[in-house]
């Protein structure tokens, strides 16, 4: 087996070199360049490639890879929505991804963004920079006084729930496939409509599959509380951007981190 890896950062090299030493039967080469049509030929003579989800893997790109003999694509990330799977299947590719990585980091990032929005950190920083120390009207909202709706209780969503508990927030959650341990705590609501009606803030942790496309749209926004805060660190297609902007402009939505 011969594998060529694209987009290898300096901090990844030690781990990759260690893996190479542990698997002498596998030939591994790599580059810092990301996979594009211009860099496809770097993998000529190899059987498989290892990549990050940085660009769209279109039919044109996949065809170019197939033409140089690549049979397998391994993504060293969770998301696969940049892959044209119809073309990949037609061309006979095997595609794999990692089941998860650093759910804590993503959960922490999302909760930091939520806290910044609730505390109005950005406008407050702008005021302080101008030596305006008046609190109002940029008065923050305390996390412990919020009901936070978690949509998706997989690895990342559960980490976020634990963080919110530390802040003292009330948490409600919705997942099509409830976690048995969480279900025993009574955290789940029966529907997204119930979550929208209760939540002062909403955080999304679901994949960007077709079923979830534009999950947040005009219809769902009308069911939410006035001034609702939305944090999306999952996939961009979960939100209908035009509808969300309209909601923010109307005052229905308080703020968004996307």
N, C-alpha and C positions, 0 to 999 in steps of 0.2 A: 504494500500500500504506500502510495506517495501522496502527501497532503501539502497544499500550499495555502498559507494563511495571509489574509489581507488586513490592513489597518492595524498592525500590531504596534501598540504604544511602548514606550520605554519601560513603563512599570509592569508591562505584561511579559517582557522578555525573560526575566529570571524564571518565572513559572513555566514558560514554554520550553526553555532550555532544560529545565529539570524533567519535564515530561518526555522530552526527546531522549534524555539519558536513560529513562526508565523503559523506553520502548524502542530499542535499537533496531527492531524489525520494521519500523515505520520511518520512511524518509520524510522529513519535514523541512520546508523552507518558508520564508516569510518576507513581507515588505511592510513598510509604514504606509504605503499607498492604499487607498480604499479601492474596492472593486467598481470599475466603470468600464465602458466599452474601450477606453484608451488603455486600460491596464489588464484586460482579459488575457492577453498573450503571455503575461508573466507566469501564468499557471499551465502553460503548454508543457506536456510531458508528465503531468500529474493526474491522479485519479479523482481527487476530491479537493474541495476548497473549504476553508474556514473563514467566516465573515462576520461582520457586525451589521446591525440594521441601520445603515446610514444613508442608503440610497434605494431607489426603486429597482427591484430585480424584475425587469420587464421581459416580455417574450423575445425582444431583440437581444437583450443581454444574455438571457438563458440560451438562446440559439447559438450565440457566439461561443459560450462555454461548451455547449454540446459539440460544436464543430472542432474543438481542440481536445476532445476526449474526456471532459469532466463528467463524472457520473453521479457524484454526491455533493450536496451542499450542507454544511453544518453551520448553523447560526449560533454564535456564543452570546445569545440574548434570548429573552422570552418571546418577544413579539415576532410575528410572522406576516403581518398585514402588508408588508412591502413586497411580498413574493407573489408573482402571478402564478398561482397554483394550477390554473387550467393549462398554461403553457408548460409548466414544470411536469405535469402528468403526461402531457402529450409527448414531451421530449424524453420521458423515462427517467427523470431525476429522482433520487432519494433525498428528502429534505428533513433535517432534524433541528431541534432547538433545545435550549436548556429549560428544565421545568421551573426553576426560579433562581434568583440570585439577589442577595442583600435586600430582603423585604424590609428590614429595619430601616435601611437608608432611605428608601422611597416613602415609607410611612412617616419617618421623621421629617423629611422634606415637605410632605403634604401638610403635616400639622404645623410646621413653621410658617408655611404660607397662610394657613387658616388663621393662625395667631396674628400674623401681620395684618391681615384684612380686618379681623375683629378689632384690633387695637389701632387701626388706621395709621400704621407705622409710616407708610410712604408720605402721605400729606403732612403728618406731624413732623417728620424729618425735614421736609421742605420749609415748614414754618420755623423750626428751630434754627435752620441755616440762615434765616432772615432775622434772627434774634426776636422772633415772635413767640413768646412763651405762654400765651393764653391757651388754656385747655380747650374751651369751646371754639368752634363747633366740632372739633376733631376728638370727641370723647369716645374712648374705646369701650368695647363690650367685653365683660369678663367671661372667660371660657366656662367657669363653673355655673354661670347663669344661662348657658345655652343648651338647647337640645340639638344634638348633631346627628344627622342621618347618614349612615354608612351604606352605600350601595355596592355590594360585593364583599363577602366575608371570607375571601381566600387568604393566602399567606400575608399579603400586604394589609388587607382590610382588618384582619385580626390584630396585627401589630398596632395599627392606628387606633383601634378600640382600646387597647391597653394604655396607650399614651393619653387618650382622652379621659380615661378613668382616673389617671394620675392628676389631671387638671380638675377633676370633680364634675365634669360635664355629664349631662344625661345623654345616653346614646340609644338610638333606635336603629335597627338595621333591616335590610331586605336583601334576600338572595334567593334565586330560583332553586338553588340546592343548599338548604340550610346546613350549617355545621352542627352536628349532634350535641357537642359540648356547649356551644353557645345557645342552642335551642332550649336547653334546660334552664338557662338564666332568664328566659322570657324577654330577650332583647329584640326578637324579630317582630315586625309588624306584618299584617296579612297581605299588603299590597304596596306598590310604589305610591299610589294615591294617598295611602295612610301616612307613609313616610313624608311625602311632600307637605301634607297638612300639618304635621307636627314639628318639622325641622326648622330651626333658625339658621342652620348651616348644613350643607350637603357636601359629602366627599365621595368621589367615584373611584372604584377599584375593580372595574369589570373590563373584559377584553373587547377589542373593537370588531367583533364579529358582526355579520349582517343583522342579526337579531337586535343588536344594541345600537345600530346606526341611528344617530340623532335621537338618542334616548331623552336628552334634554332639548325640548322644542317648545313652540308657542303653547301647545296644549298642556304640556306638563308644567310649564312655568306658571300658567294661570292657576294651577292647583297649589302653588307654593305660597308661603307667607310673604307679606310685603317686607322688603329689605333682606331677603334671603341671601346668604353668602354661599357661593359655589366654588369648590376646589376640584379640579380635574388634573390628576397626575397620571391618568391612564392613557387613553388614546383620543386623539383630536376629533375623530369622527363621532364620538359619543355626543357631541354638542352640535346643534344647528347654530352656527356662529351668528347668522343674521337674526335669528329669533332671540338669541341671548343678548345681542347688542340692543335689540329693540326693547327687551325687558329691562336692561340697565338704563336705557334712555328714558323709559316710562317711569322709573322709580320702583318698579316691581322688584327688580333685583338690586341688592345692595352693592355687591362687588363680586369679582370673579378672578380666580387664579387658574390659568389654563396653559 
